[in-house]
Amino acid sequence: MNVRKVVEKIIESCDVPMLNQTCDVLICGEWDSEVTGIISTFMATVDVINEAVAKGANLIITHEPTYYTSKDETDWLIADEVYWLKKNLIENHQINIWRFHDHMHMMKPDLIYSGIDKELQWDDYQIAEIQHCYIIPVTTLKDLTTYLKEKLDVKVARTVGKEDSKISRVGLLVGGGSLGLGSEQMPMELMQQANLDVIICGEIVEWTLCAYVRDAHQLGMSKSLIILGHNRTEEVGMKHLCDWLQHLFPEIPVWFSEAGEPFNYL
């Protein structure tokens, strides 16, 4: 099966029409290339590419960009050594990279959220009428943060609120969802409308949701925020995507390659 047929089957299985404007495109490679193996990953880093080569996989399905901007535009990189070294690595090993982002998030259920729900074992805690919100057994901000760090392999988590605050009603906005998805007030509205005790998020802007929760805390309200990072809240979705892909393509080996949190902490 070639790359084109693999992608077509994925899109068909999403039950989401092929979008006219999307970042879900073949970033590099050839549509007619026969697929020897599939790597699912959060981001096609150099280490992930090398792992694909080592496993004999020539199709990387990445959730996030390969070339550093949301649309993988490369005109600005034409004289950049990093770009050319990475491009040569990809081409020398005849690696194909296809991005699976927009369609993945538009599925019902969203496959990234499905992955984190499975990892956290929160499937039974979802509030049916409010998307990505949960009622979990009562815990504290400190204990919940510890649990998230252990389950999602988070090195450092940032929080707003009191460590001993009681937590039960939880909102989850993975990746860049906590930036508002075009409506920067959305996370604050969600916290108010769903009467959330805490929002767990990936990305953060310090003068939007972070400032809102801090003001609520300073006003004596029991509101909290846990910031885990974009990678740590979405990569687990690509880990669990492997099962979905293997079911679609039983004849093709499928592996998960962890791009990993990009930071060292001093």
RACORTA-V627025 format. One record per pair of residues at least 24 apart in sequence whose C-alpha atoms are under 10 Angstrom apart, sorted by the first residue. I is the first residue (numbers start at 1). J is the second residue. D is the distance in Angstrom with one decimal. If there is no record, write none. Layout:
I:J:D + I:J:D
This chain:
1:32:8.9 + 1:33:8.4 + 1:34:5.6 + 1:35:6.0 + 1:36:8.7 + 1:249:9.3 + 1:251:9.2 + 1:252:8.6 + 2:30:9.0 + 2:31:6.8 + 2:32:5.4 + 2:33:5.2 + 2:34:4.1 + 2:35:5.3 + 2:36:8.9 + 2:59:9.7 + 3:29:9.0 + 3:30:7.3 + 3:31:5.0 + 3:32:6.1 + 3:33:5.8 + 3:34:6.3 + 3:35:6.1 + 3:36:9.8 + 3:58:9.4 + 3:59:7.5 + 3:96:7.9 + 3:97:9.4 + 3:98:8.8 + 4:30:8.5 + 4:31:4.9 + 4:32:6.4 + 4:33:8.2 + 4:34:9.1 + 4:35:9.6 + 5:31:8.4 + 5:32:8.7 + 5:34:9.5 + 5:35:9.6 + 6:31:9.5 + 6:34:9.6 + 6:35:8.2 + 6:38:9.8 + 6:59:9.6 + 6:245:9.7 + 6:248:9.0 + 6:249:8.1 + 7:31:9.2 + 7:61:9.6 + 7:98:8.1 + 7:99:9.7 + 7:100:9.2 + 9:248:7.8 + 9:249:9.1 + 10:100:9.2 + 10:103:9.4 + 10:104:9.6 + 10:244:9.6 + 10:245:8.0 + 10:248:7.8 + 10:249:9.6 + 11:100:9.3 + 11:103:7.3 + 11:104:8.9 + 13:107:9.5 + 13:244:9.9 + 13:248:8.4 + 14:103:6.9 + 14:104:7.2 + 14:105:9.8 + 14:106:8.3 + 14:107:5.9 + 14:108:8.4 + 14:109:9.8 + 14:110:9.7 + 14:111:9.6 + 15:103:8.9 + 15:106:9.2 + 15:107:7.0 + 15:108:8.6 + 16:102:9.7 + 16:103:6.5 + 16:104:8.9 + 16:106:7.0 + 16:107:6.6 + 16:108:9.1 + 17:103:8.3 + 17:106:9.9 + 18:102:9.9 + 18:103:7.9 + 19:102:8.5 + 19:103:7.9 + 21:102:9.6 + 22:71:8.6 + 22:99:9.7 + 22:100:9.7 + 22:101:8.5 + 22:102:6.5 + 22:103:8.4 + 23:63:9.8 + 23:64:9.2 + 23:65:8.6 + 23:70:7.6 + 23:71:5.8 + 23:72:8.1 + 23:98:9.5 + 23:99:6.9 + 23:100:7.9 + 23:101:7.1 + 23:102:6.8 + 23:103:9.4 + 24:61:9.9 + 24:62:9.4 + 24:63:8.8 + 24:64:9.6 + 24:65:9.8 + 24:71:9.2 + 24:98:6.9 + 24:99:4.7 + 24:100:5.2 + 24:101:6.0 + 24:102:6.4 + 24:103:7.4 + 24:104:9.3 + 25:71:9.4 + 25:72:9.6 + 25:97:8.7 + 25:98:5.8 + 25:99:5.7 + 25:100:7.9 + 25:101:9.5 + 26:61:9.5 + 26:96:7.5 + 26:97:6.0 + 26:98:4.4 + 26:99:6.5 + 26:100:9.5 + 27:62:9.7 + 27:65:8.6 + 27:66:7.6 + 27:67:8.8 + 27:71:9.5 + 27:72:7.3 + 27:73:9.5 + 27:96:7.6 + 27:97:5.5 + 27:98:5.7 + 27:99:7.0 + 28:59:9.9 + 28:60:10.0 + 28:66:9.4 + 28:87:8.7 + 28:90:8.0 + 28:91:8.2 + 28:94:9.2 + 28:95:7.6 + 28:96:5.5 + 28:97:5.4 + 28:98:7.3 + 28:99:9.9 + 29:58:9.2 + 29:59:8.7 + 29:90:8.3 + 29:91:7.5 + 29:94:6.8 + 29:95:6.1 + 29:96:4.1 + 29:97:6.5 + 29:98:8.6 + 30:94:8.6 + 30:95:8.8 + 30:96:6.6 + 30:97:9.2 + 31:96:8.3 + 31:98:9.9 + 33:58:8.7 + 33:59:9.1 + 33:94:8.8 + 33:95:9.3 + 33:96:8.0 + 34:58:8.5 + 34:59:9.2 + 34:96:10.0 + 35:59:6.3 + 35:60:10.0 + 35:95:9.7 + 35:96:8.8 + 35:252:7.6 + 35:253:9.4 + 36:251:9.7 + 36:252:6.7 + 36:253:7.5 + 36:254:9.5 + 37:249:10.0 + 37:251:9.3 + 37:252:5.6 + 37:253:4.9 + 37:254:5.9 + 37:255:8.0 + 38:96:9.6 + 38:97:9.8 + 38:242:8.9 + 38:245:8.7 + 38:246:9.2 + 38:249:9.6 + 38:252:7.2 + 38:253:6.3 + 38:254:4.7 + 38:255:6.3 + 38:256:8.5 + 38:257:10.0 + 39:97:9.4 + 39:238:9.6 + 39:239:9.9 + 39:242:8.3 + 39:245:9.9 + 39:253:8.6 + 39:254:5.9 + 39:255:5.0 + 39:256:5.6 + 39:257:6.3 + 39:258:9.7 + 40:100:9.5 + 40:235:9.5 + 40:237:9.7 + 40:238:5.9 + 40:239:6.9 + 40:240:9.1 + 40:241:7.2 + 40:242:6.5 + 40:245:8.8 + 40:254:7.4 + 40:255:6.2 + 40:256:4.8 + 40:257:6.2 + 40:258:8.4 + 40:259:9.8 + 41:99:9.8 + 41:100:9.9 + 41:234:9.9 + 41:235:7.0 + 41:236:9.1 + 41:237:9.0 + 41:238:5.6 + 41:239:7.1 + 41:241:9.1 + 41:242:9.3 + 41:255:8.8 + 41:256:6.0 + 41:257:5.3 + 41:258:6.0 + 41:259:6.4 + 41:260:9.4 + 42:66:10.0 + 42:99:9.7 + 42:100:9.6 + 42:101:9.8 + 42:230:9.9 + 42:231:7.2 + 42:232:9.5 + 42:234:7.1 + 42:235:5.0 + 42:236:8.3 + 42:237:8.3 + 42:238:6.1 + 42:239:8.5 + 42:256:9.3 + 42:257:8.2 + 42:258:7.0 + 42:259:6.0 + 42:260:8.2 + 43:67:9.9 + 43:99:9.1 + 43:231:8.9 + 43:235:8.5 + 43:238:9.6 + 43:257:9.1 + 43:258:8.3 + 43:259:5.8 + 43:260:8.7 + 44:97:7.8 + 44:98:9.7 + 44:99:9.5 + 44:257:9.0 + 44:258:9.4 + 44:259:7.2 + 45:86:8.8 + 45:257:9.9 + 45:258:9.5 + 45:259:6.4 + 45:260:9.4 + 46:85:9.7 + 46:86:6.9 + 46:87:9.9 + 46:89:8.2 + 46:90:8.9 + 46:259:9.1 + 47:257:9.0 + 47:258:9.1 + 47:259:7.5 + 47:260:10.0 + 48:256:9.5 + 48:257:6.1 + 48:258:7.2 + 48:259:6.3 + 48:260:9.7 + 49:86:9.2 + 49:89:8.1 + 49:90:7.2 + 49:93:9.1 + 49:95:7.9 + 49:96:9.9 + 49:97:9.5 + 49:257:9.1 + 49:259:9.8 + 50:89:8.5 + 50:90:9.0 + 50:93:9.2 + 51:255:10.0 + 51:256:10.0 + 51:257:7.4 + 51:258:9.8 + 52:93:9.5 + 52:95:8.3 + 52:255:8.8 + 52:256:9.7 + 52:257:8.1 + 53:89:10.0 + 53:90:9.4 + 53:93:6.9 + 53:94:9.2 + 53:95:8.0 + 55:253:9.5 + 55:254:9.9 + 55:255:8.7 + 56:93:9.7 + 56:95:9.9 + 56:253:9.5 + 57:93:10.0 + 57:94:9.9 + 57:95:7.9 + 57:96:9.3 + 57:252:9.4 + 57:253:7.9 + 57:254:8.3 + 57:255:8.6 + 58:90:9.5 + 58:93:8.0 + 58:94:6.8 + 58:95:4.7 + 58:96:5.8 + 58:97:8.3 + 59:94:9.1 + 59:95:6.0 + 59:96:4.8 + 59:97:5.8 + 59:98:7.4 + 59:254:9.6 + 60:95:7.4 + 60:96:6.2 + 60:97:4.8 + 60:98:6.3 + 60:99:8.3 + 60:100:9.9 + 60:254:9.8 + 60:255:9.6 + 60:256:9.7 + 60:257:9.3 + 61:96:8.6 + 61:97:6.0 + 61:98:5.1 + 61:99:5.7 + 61:100:6.4 + 61:101:9.6 + 61:238:8.9 + 61:241:10.0 + 61:256:9.7 + 62:97:7.1 + 62:98:6.3 + 62:99:4.9 + 62:100:6.0 + 62:101:7.9 + 62:235:9.9 + 62:238:8.2 + 62:257:9.9 + 62:259:9.8 + 63:98:8.7 + 63:99:5.6 + 63:100:5.1 + 63:101:5.1 + 63:102:8.9 + 63:104:8.6 + 63:105:10.0 + 63:112:9.5 + 63:234:8.6 + 63:235:8.3 + 63:237:9.3 + 63:238:7.4 + 64:98:9.9 + 64:99:6.9 + 64:100:7.8 + 64:101:6.9 + 64:231:9.5 + 64:234:9.7 + 64:235:9.8 + 65:97:9.9 + 65:98:9.6 + 65:99:7.3 + 65:100:9.8 + 65:101:9.3 + 66:97:8.3 + 66:98:9.5 + 66:99:8.6 + 72:99:9.9 + 100:238:9.7 + 104:237:9.9 + 104:241:9.8 + 110:237:9.3 + 111:234:9.8 + 111:237:6.3 + 111:238:8.3 + 111:240:8.3 + 111:241:7.2 + 111:244:9.3 + 112:174:8.2 + 112:175:9.5 + 112:233:8.6 + 112:234:6.1 + 112:235:8.0 + 112:236:7.4 + 112:237:4.0 + 112:238:6.8 + 112:239:9.2 + 112:240:8.3 + 112:241:8.0 + 113:172:8.8 + 113:173:9.0 + 113:174:7.6 + 113:233:8.9 + 113:234:7.9 + 113:236:9.0 + 113:237:6.6 + 114:236:9.4 + 114:237:6.8 + 114:240:8.1 + 114:241:9.1 + 115:233:9.6 + 115:234:8.3 + 115:235:8.7 + 115:236:5.8 + 115:237:4.1 + 115:238:7.3 + 115:239:7.3 + 115:240:5.2 + 115:241:7.3 + 116:151:9.5 + 116:152:8.6 + 116:172:9.7 + 116:174:9.0 + 116:232:9.7 + 116:233:7.3 + 116:234:7.5 + 116:235:8.7 + 116:236:5.9 + 116:237:5.9 + 116:238:9.5 + 116:239:9.4 + 116:240:8.4 + 117:172:9.9 + 117:236:9.5 + 117:237:8.9 + 118:236:9.2 + 118:237:9.0 + 118:240:8.2 + 119:148:9.8 + 119:151:6.9 + 119:152:7.7 + 119:236:7.3 + 119:237:8.8 + 119:239:9.6 + 119:240:8.5 + 120:147:8.7 + 120:148:7.7 + 120:150:9.9 + 120:151:6.6 + 120:152:8.2 + 121:151:9.8 + 125:169:9.7 + 125:170:9.6 + 126:169:9.9 + 126:170:9.3 + 126:171:9.7 + 127:169:9.2 + 127:170:9.6 + 127:171:9.8 + 127:194:9.5 + 129:194:9.9 + 130:171:9.4 + 130:190:9.0 + 130:193:9.4 + 130:194:7.4 + 131:171:8.7 + 131:172:9.0 + 131:173:9.9 + 131:190:9.7 + 131:194:9.9 + 132:170:8.5 + 132:171:6.0 + 132:172:5.5 + 132:173:7.1 + 132:174:9.3 + 132:190:10.0 + 133:169:7.3 + 133:170:5.6 + 133:171:4.4 + 133:172:6.2 + 133:173:9.0 + 133:190:9.1 + 133:191:9.6 + 133:194:7.8 + 133:196:8.2 + 133:198:10.0 + 133:199:8.9 + 134:168:7.9 + 134:169:5.8 + 134:170:5.1 + 134:171:6.4 + 134:172:8.2 + 134:194:9.6 + 134:196:9.0 + 135:167:9.0 + 135:168:5.4 + 135:169:4.7 + 135:170:6.2 + 135:171:9.0 + 135:196:9.2 + 135:197:9.9 + 136:167:8.0 + 136:168:5.1 + 136:169:6.6 + 136:170:7.3 + 137:167:8.2 + 137:168:6.0 + 137:169:9.0 + 138:166:6.6 + 138:167:5.5 + 138:168:4.8 + 138:169:8.6 + 139:164:8.7 + 139:165:8.2 + 139:166:5.8 + 139:167:5.2 + 139:168:6.6 + 140:164:5.2 + 140:165:5.3 + 140:166:4.7 + 140:167:5.3 + 140:168:8.5 + 141:165:5.6 + 141:166:6.7 + 141:167:6.4 + 141:168:9.7 + 141:197:9.3 + 141:198:8.1 + 141:223:9.7 + 141:224:7.4 + 141:225:8.6 + 141:226:8.3 + 142:166:9.5 + 142:167:9.7 + 142:226:9.8 + 143:167:9.5 + 144:168:9.8 + 144:198:10.0 + 144:200:9.9 + 144:226:9.1 + 145:200:9.2 + 145:225:9.8 + 145:226:7.0 + 145:227:9.3 + 145:228:9.1 + 148:200:9.4 + 148:226:9.4 + 148:228:8.5 + 148:232:9.8 + 148:233:9.7 + 149:228:8.1 + 149:232:9.2 + 151:236:9.8 + 152:228:9.0 + 152:231:9.9 + 152:232:6.3 + 152:233:7.5 + 152:234:9.7 + 152:235:9.0 + 152:236:7.4 + 153:228:9.9 + 153:232:7.4 + 153:236:9.9 + 153:260:9.3 + 153:261:9.1 + 154:228:6.9 + 154:229:8.6 + 154:231:9.6 + 154:232:6.6 + 154:233:9.3 + 154:260:9.8 + 154:261:8.1 + 155:228:8.9 + 155:232:9.5 + 155:261:8.5 + 155:263:9.3 + 155:264:9.0 + 155:265:8.3 + 156:227:9.0 + 156:228:7.4 + 156:229:9.1 + 156:263:9.9 + 156:264:9.9 + 156:265:8.1 + 157:226:6.8 + 157:227:5.8 + 157:228:5.2 + 157:229:8.0 + 158:225:8.1 + 158:226:5.9 + 158:227:5.1 + 158:228:6.9 + 158:229:9.1 + 159:198:9.8 + 159:199:10.0 + 159:200:9.2 + 159:210:9.2 + 159:214:9.8 + 159:224:7.2 + 159:225:5.3 + 159:226:4.6 + 159:227:6.1 + 159:228:8.9 + 160:198:9.3 + 160:199:10.0 + 160:210:7.4 + 160:211:9.3 + 160:213:6.9 + 160:214:6.2 + 160:215:9.9 + 160:216:10.0 + 160:217:7.9 + 160:223:8.2 + 160:224:5.3 + 160:225:5.0 + 160:226:6.7 + 160:227:8.7 + 161:198:9.0 + 161:213:7.7 + 161:214:7.0 + 161:215:9.8 + 161:216:8.9 + 161:217:5.9 + 161:218:8.7 + 161:220:10.0 + 161:221:9.2 + 161:222:7.5 + 161:223:6.4 + 161:224:4.6 + 161:225:6.8 + 161:226:9.0 + 162:217:8.0 + 162:222:8.1 + 162:223:8.6 + 162:224:7.4 + 162:225:9.9 + 163:224:9.0 + 164:222:10.0 + 165:197:8.6 + 165:198:9.6 + 165:221:9.9 + 165:222:6.4 + 165:223:8.0 + 165:224:7.9 + 166:197:7.8 + 166:198:9.5 + 166:222:7.7 + 166:223:9.2 + 166:224:9.6 + 167:196:8.6 + 167:197:5.6 + 167:198:6.9 + 167:222:8.7 + 167:223:8.8 + 167:224:8.6 + 168:196:8.0 + 168:197:6.6 + 168:198:8.2 + 169:194:8.1 + 169:195:7.2 + 169:196:4.9 + 169:197:5.2 + 169:198:6.8 + 169:199:8.8 + 170:194:8.9 + 170:195:8.9 + 170:196:5.6 + 170:197:6.1 + 170:198:5.2 + 170:199:5.9 + 170:200:7.4 + 170:224:9.7 + 170:225:9.8 + 171:195:9.5 + 171:196:6.5 + 171:197:8.1 + 171:198:6.3 + 171:199:4.5 + 171:200:6.1 + 171:201:8.3 + 171:225:9.5 + 172:198:8.7 + 172:199:5.7 + 172:200:4.9 + 172:201:6.0 + 172:202:8.9 + 172:226:9.6 + 172:233:9.2 + 173:199:7.3 + 173:200:6.2 + 173:201:4.8 + 173:202:6.8 + 173:203:8.8 + 173:227:9.9 + 173:230:9.8 + 173:233:8.4 + 173:234:9.9 + 174:200:7.7 + 174:201:5.4 + 174:202:5.1 + 174:203:7.8 + 174:227:9.8 + 174:228:9.0 + 174:229:8.4 + 174:230:6.8 + 174:231:9.0 + 174:232:8.7 + 174:233:5.2 + 174:234:6.2 + 174:235:9.9 + 175:201:6.9 + 175:202:4.5 + 175:203:5.8 + 175:204:9.3 + 175:228:9.1 + 175:229:7.0 + 175:230:4.1 + 175:231:6.8 + 175:232:8.1 + 175:233:5.9 + 175:234:5.8 + 175:235:9.2 + 176:201:8.0 + 176:202:6.1 + 176:203:5.1 + 176:204:7.8 + 176:229:8.9 + 176:230:6.5 + 176:231:9.8 + 176:233:9.5 + 176:234:9.5 + 177:201:7.5 + 177:202:7.4 + 177:203:7.5 + 177:204:9.2 + 177:230:9.2 + 178:202:6.7 + 178:203:6.2 + 178:204:6.4 + 178:205:8.5 + 178:208:9.4 + 178:209:7.6 + 178:210:9.8 + 178:227:9.6 + 178:230:9.8 + 179:203:6.7 + 179:204:6.3 + 179:205:6.9 + 179:208:8.2 + 179:209:8.1 + 180:204:9.8 + 180:208:9.5 + 180:209:9.2 + 184:208:7.2 + 184:209:8.4 + 185:209:7.8 + 185:212:9.9 + 187:212:9.6 + 188:212:7.0 + 188:213:8.3 + 191:223:8.8 + 191:224:9.9 + 195:223:9.3 + 196:222:9.4 + 196:223:7.4 + 196:224:8.7 + 197:221:9.3 + 197:222:6.5 + 197:223:5.0 + 197:224:6.1 + 197:225:8.5 + 198:222:8.6 + 198:223:5.8 + 198:224:4.5 + 198:225:5.3 + 198:226:7.3 + 199:223:8.6 + 199:224:6.7 + 199:225:5.1 + 199:226:6.3 + 199:227:8.4 + 200:224:8.8 + 200:225:6.1 + 200:226:4.7 + 200:227:6.0 + 200:228:7.3 + 200:229:9.7 + 200:233:9.0 + 201:225:7.7 + 201:226:6.3 + 201:227:5.1 + 201:228:6.2 + 201:229:7.0 + 201:230:7.9 + 201:232:9.7 + 201:233:7.4 + 202:226:8.6 + 202:227:5.7 + 202:228:5.3 + 202:229:4.0 + 202:230:4.2 + 202:231:7.4 + 202:232:7.4 + 202:233:5.8 + 202:234:8.2 + 203:227:7.2 + 203:228:7.8 + 203:229:5.5 + 203:230:5.4 + 203:231:9.1 + 203:233:9.3 + 204:228:9.5 + 204:229:8.2 + 204:230:9.1 + 229:261:8.2 + 229:262:9.9 + 230:261:8.6 + 231:258:9.9 + 231:259:8.3 + 231:260:7.0 + 231:261:5.9 + 231:262:8.1 + 232:259:10.0 + 232:260:7.7 + 232:261:6.6 + 232:262:9.9 + 235:259:7.8 + 235:260:7.8 + 235:261:9.2
